[in-house]
Amino acid sequence: MSLMSRLLAPSVSGDPAELAAAVLADMRAAPSVELAALLDDGADRLAPSLLFPTEQPSTLGMSAARLPLLLADRPREPAALPPEPAVDDDSDEVPELFCPGPVRDDPALGEEVNERMVEWAGEVGIYDGRLEHLRSCGFGRLIMLTHPGTDDADRLLAAAKVVVAEWASDDYYLDEEEMGADPALTAARFGVLYGVVDPVTMPQRYRHELERFVKEEPIALAFRTGMEHLAQYTTTAQMGRFQHQMAILFQALDQNASWRQTGRRPAVWEYYMHRYHNSYLPPMILVDAIAGYELPAQEFYHPRLRRAFTMAGMAAVLLNDLHSMDKEADDDISLPIALMEEEGLSREQATKRTVEIHNELMRGFVAEAAAMYLEGTPMLQRFLADTWAWCGGSREWHATSKRYHSD
């Protein structure tokens, strides 16, 4: 029995993995899917941002006419946030998850994107012999749920391709030994792969060697073709954002590989910092591009928005930690595992603590969003709402995907 299996073996108080699944699936106390319902009404105060000065007013992108305005029909009175849990609560009862449900669930659209994504995966060669498993994970559904701002299947497919390429690079280079993963080679492999994500201009004499590498390495070909598709729907700045976030992700995966190579286990605070960078920001960073607009750089890179955005990205990936901790390799780690190892928490207590940290992050996002919403441009408000919607769609996918649930 593996380390993960031992840690997560059913006990008299219940299996923590099942407990985590139940928490995600329980929508009875979920906050509103419309972020505006949690914030003060700012419908009459949509002047250019005082927080993020801009020389030009923001305008919606090419497909704005077809997009639902997530901030429409704002309530005249702000809805109250659920009360904060008591900080001295030492019971094992897991609190309700502070995360919305999906804005839109269109199974047919998700299936169309998923089938086209699997066809592309077969063409580039990733998950060779495992395409049925890839199909069952429903990454097309994930993208449909997390990007409700468009019903254009091709735009959603562009996002699905790069997201699956990200997941595949983790599997091929870090997690799955049967797919060739070797922690001793992870950093070197990601270093070369990043030269495809942010294309290197090679000297003429060696250019053919890079081209041969891309053609022979499925992950490299997946990123090149996926990003070529994505470039049809991104501005230069949006593509640059994505490339920068991928560099951060690859560096964090290198850090994970070093722990596996040395056998060293990170402290909780150190793992937490790692997860902030190995988070869901790479797929989340496309929320405006896929919806057909662009948040200006002076707003996107403002420290206050970056803080809020990274809190949402970290919170979203902690749901992944809860679901995947019993599926990882013996030498992998998650926040619940780190809590059990360092602080001696029971499995149920570690699950509870992880949910509490998730909720703290999501409440932090809402608090920051409330402050920015009142003085922000309509574009900034839209971006905050789309980020909130992404988290809700991700929650639904994690609660229903066969990647985590066999039944």
Residue, then its C-alpha position, 0 to 999 in steps of 0.5 A: m500500500s502506498l504512502m498516500s493510500r495509508l494516509l487516506a485509508p478509511s477510518v471510523s470517522g470517514d474517508p477524507a477524500e470522500l469528505a472533501a468531495a462532499v464539501l465541494a458538491d454541497m451547494r446549499a450555502a454557496p455564495s452568489v455566482e454573480l460577484a456583484a451580489l456580494l459587493d456594494d452597488g456601483a452602477d452609478r459610479l462607473a467613472p474611469s478608475l481612480l485606483f488604476p489611472t488610464e490614458q484611454p477608456s477601456t472598451l469591450g473586445m470583438s465579441a462583446a455583443r454576444l457576451p452576457l454581462l455578469l454584473a447586470d442587474r446589480p442589487r441596490e443593497p449589498a448581500a451580506l457575506p456568510p459569517e466568518p468561522a470562529v478562529d478558536d474552533d477546534s472541532d473536526e467538522v469541516p466548514e462549508l466551502f466559500c465558493p460559488g457554483p457555475v455561471r453556465d453549464d452547457p453539456a453539449l458545448g462542453e462535449e464538443v470542445n472535449e471531442r475536438m480537444v481529444e482529436w487534437a491530442g491524438e494529432v500531436g501525440i500526447y497521451d498516446g494510448r490513453l486518449e479514452h482516459l483523457r476524454s473521460c477527464g472532461f477538460g472541454r467541460l472544464i473550459m466550458l464551465t470556467h469561461p461562461g463569457t463566450d459560447d464560441a467552441d473554437r475560442l474555448l478549444a484554444a484555451a482547452k489546448v494550452v490547459v491540456a498541454e500544461w497538465a501533460s507537461d506535469d505528467y510527462y516531466l514530473d508525475e508519471e514515471e510510466m510516461g517518462a517522468d524523471p525528477a532528475l531531468t525535470a528542470a532541464r526538460f522544462g528549460v528547453l520546453y520554455g524555449v517553445v512557450d516563449p520561442v527562442t530565435m535560433p542561429q540558422r545552423y542549429r534551427h533544424e535541431l530545435e524543429r526536430f525536437v518540437k516534431e519529436e516531443p509531443i509536449a513541445l508540439a502540443f504547446r506550439t500548436g496550442m499557442e498558435h491557436l490561442a494567438q488567434y484570440t489574444t493580443t500581444a500583451q495577453m500572450g505575453r502574460f500567459q508566457h510569463q505565468m508559464a515561466i512561473l509555473f515551470q519554476a515551481l514544478d522544478q522546485n517540486a522535482s527537487w523535493r522528490q530528488t532529494g527526499r526532502r519534505p517542505a514545511v507547510w509555509e514553504y509548500y504554501m508559497h510553492r502552491y501560490h506559484n504552482s496554482y491555477l493562474p496559467p489557465m485563469i489568466l486567459v479569462d478576458a482573452i477567451a471572453g473577447y476583451e482585454l484588461p489594460a496592463q496598468e490595471f492587470y499588473h496593479p499590485r492590488l489586483r495581482r494580490a486578489f487574482t493570486m488569492a483566487g488562483m491559490a484557492a482554486v488549486l487547493l480544491n485540486d489538492l483536496h481531490s488529488m491527494d490520494k491519487e499522487a505518487d508516494d513522494d508527492i505532496s499536497l497541503p493536507i499531507a503537509l499539514m499531517e506530516e508537520e503539525g500532526l493533524s489527523r486526516e479529518q483535521a487536515t481536510k478541515r484546515t485546508v478548507e478553512i485556508h481556501n475560504e480565507l483566500m476566497r473571502g480575501f478575494v471578495a474583500e479586495a474586489a469590493a474595494m476595487y469594484l466601486e472605483g474601477t472601470p467597467m472592464l476591471q469589474r468585468f475581469l473580477a466577475d470573470t475571475w469569480a466565475w472561473c472559480g465557480g466553474s472549476r469547483e463544479w468540474h472538480a466535483t464531477s470530473k472522472r479524473y477524480h471520481s470513478d463513479 
